[in-house]
Amino acid sequence: MANRKELDATSSPRAAYGVLLRRLRDQRGWTQEHVAAQSSYSSQHISAVETIRKPPSLPFSVQMDEIFGTKGTSESLEREWQKTRPGPLLEGFPEYVVNEGQAVEIRLYEIGIVPGLLQTPGYARCLADSNVRRGSISLERADRRVRFLAERQAALVRPTPPMMLIVLDESCIRRQVGGPTVMGEQLDQLLTIAEQHNSVVQIAPYEIGEHRAFDLPLNLLTLPDMSVLAYAESQIRGHMERSRESVLRLLTTYHQLQAEALPHAASVAMIREARKAYL
């Protein structure tokens, strides 16, 4: 026990997996040898997965879920394994998702489409199916993407939910996705979110022109220890920024964007006005 390696679950998806595996074992008072005796894996293999010296696999995760009785639950190791796999997700995004699920404050900025955390199932499905039609992902990957998004949204439903500070470029509410019914439901969803006590929604109108602070989407997470992480992505990759200097610079620019955007009440009024087009 003296040589027990401690892991930081926020450092990577594989570390989060190892922490969960160890916690499930510790909660039951089981040793690695005890788990190994019930599985087809050695205690050395289990130790290596817990301490991220070996990557977890899908067969390993399925077997561990059977042993711990966690299949289909929020503590499913198969579900945690999915987060370690880039799959249809951009490089860097699985690590972001681990931190997103623990954040006490989430700041979002998006251009063109409604951010994933705010999407309705119909809106998310339309975007995924569009990628399938273009041949950029398979139908199986599209299904995984939609399920994964639902899991991200569910992870934010907690006794104390994170504060959500949301700035949307006006294009997010003007660009029709999925036809009138889907778009109308999505705008209704934004209005519902705007009414929640832990959400502030602002629209950055077209009129701000060159004063729009960012040309790419940006997410900023405040973690329980009050550290702040930034995540930004291009068309082909994502990047998690941890440097204090870089993150503070992005946070300052985000504040400037909020100052240029419409206030919450005026933003809600603009969304209501946009919604009328789909009645």
Summary of the structure (lengths in Angstrom):
residues: 279
radius of gyration: 20.7
end to end distance: 63.8
largest distance: 65.8
contacts: 831
relative contact order: 0.12
helix: 53%
strand: 12%
